[in-house]
């Protein structure tokens, strides 16, 4: 017999609650109650999406959507990346820049002896042309 850890007790309890709801729902397409979704979202935060969806036998995509909308403090993907600047311009060592506009369109630039500002300008110009 496999021992159940204290962390997985919540998963097993919620799995039984969902199974009970499935047995008593009025029709097969009935939406799962909000309280069960809330419990599933809380468990997904602890155990991860895949493990929770698989254990509770619920749709991964639906759980992911609910987790995303229930996480208001979630940090959005940055629109840009800030490169550090030196107090005075100094040359960088050899650099390789590999840009991909699409799967078929790639651009590789190898430079040496340029400043960070020049590297940024070169990358921006190359990226604009690669698109």
LOSEVEX-98965 format. One record per residue (C-alpha): residue in three letters; y, x, z. Coordinates in steps of 0.1 Angstrom, whole numbers, padded with zeros to 4 digits, always signed. Layout:
<nodes>
ALAYXZ
...
</nodes>
This chain:
<nodes>
UNK+0000+0000+0000
UNK+0034+0014-0010
UNK+0061+0016+0018
UNK+0094-0001+0010
UNK+0125+0019+0019
UNK+0154+0004+0038
UNK+0176+0008+0008
UNK+0153-0012-0015
UNK+0149-0041+0010
UNK+0181-0056-0004
UNK+0167-0054-0040
UNK+0135-0071-0029
UNK+0152-0098-0010
UNK+0176-0106-0039
UNK+0146-0105-0063
UNK+0129-0132-0042
UNK+0161-0153-0041
UNK+0164-0152-0079
UNK+0127-0160-0083
UNK+0132-0190-0060
UNK+0162-0202-0079
UNK+0143-0199-0112
UNK+0115-0220-0098
UNK+0139-0248-0087
UNK+0166-0248-0114
UNK+0170-0280-0134
UNK+0165-0265-0168
UNK+0156-0231-0183
UNK+0191-0223-0197
UNK+0209-0231-0164
UNK+0234-0203-0154
UNK+0225-0182-0124
UNK+0247-0191-0094
UNK+0277-0169-0087
UNK+0263-0159-0052
UNK+0233-0144-0069
UNK+0254-0126-0094
UNK+0276-0112-0067
UNK+0245-0099-0048
UNK+0233-0083-0080
UNK+0266-0066-0087
UNK+0267-0053-0051
UNK+0232-0039-0055
UNK+0241-0023-0089
UNK+0269-0004-0072
UNK+0243+0011-0048
UNK+0213+0015-0070
UNK+0227+0017-0105
UNK+0226-0008-0134
UNK+0192+0000-0149
UNK+0173+0000-0116
UNK+0189-0032-0104
UNK+0185-0051-0137
UNK+0149-0041-0140
UNK+0140-0048-0104
UNK+0158-0082-0103
UNK+0146-0091-0138
UNK+0180-0100-0150
UNK+0198-0091-0183
UNK+0213-0056-0182
UNK+0242-0065-0205
UNK+0252-0095-0184
UNK+0250-0074-0152
UNK+0271-0046-0167
UNK+0299-0071-0178
UNK+0300-0085-0143
UNK+0301-0051-0127
UNK+0329-0040-0150
UNK+0350-0071-0143
UNK+0343-0069-0106
UNK+0356-0033-0104
UNK+0394-0037-0105
UNK+0399-0001-0091
UNK+0380+0014-0120
UNK+0398+0043-0136
UNK+0404+0037-0174
UNK+0395+0063-0199
UNK+0425+0087-0204
UNK+0445+0083-0236
UNK+0453+0120-0237
UNK+0443+0152-0221
UNK+0469+0175-0206
UNK+0464+0212-0212
UNK+0476+0236-0186
UNK+0507+0256-0195
UNK+0515+0291-0184
UNK+0549+0300-0169
UNK+0555+0324-0197
UNK+0538+0323-0231
UNK+0507+0345-0232
UNK+0482+0349-0259
UNK+0448+0333-0255
UNK+0416+0351-0263
UNK+0394+0339-0292
UNK+0392+0301-0294
UNK+0370+0278-0314
UNK+0382+0243-0320
UNK+0356+0218-0334
UNK+0370+0185-0345
UNK+0350+0155-0357
UNK+0369+0126-0375
UNK+0336+0109-0383
UNK+0300+0118-0385
UNK+0304+0133-0420
UNK+0339+0148-0415
UNK+0341+0178-0392
UNK+0366+0207-0390
UNK+0360+0240-0372
UNK+0389+0264-0365
UNK+0385+0298-0351
UNK+0417+0315-0338
UNK+0427+0345-0317
UNK+0460+0357-0303
UNK+0478+0324-0302
UNK+0497+0308-0273
UNK+0486+0275-0257
UNK+0516+0257-0273
UNK+0506+0270-0307
UNK+0470+0260-0301
UNK+0481+0224-0292
UNK+0503+0222-0323
UNK+0476+0236-0346
UNK+0450+0211-0331
UNK+0473+0182-0336
UNK+0481+0191-0372
UNK+0444+0197-0380
UNK+0434+0164-0363
UNK+0460+0145-0383
UNK+0447+0159-0416
UNK+0410+0154-0406
UNK+0414+0117-0401
</nodes>
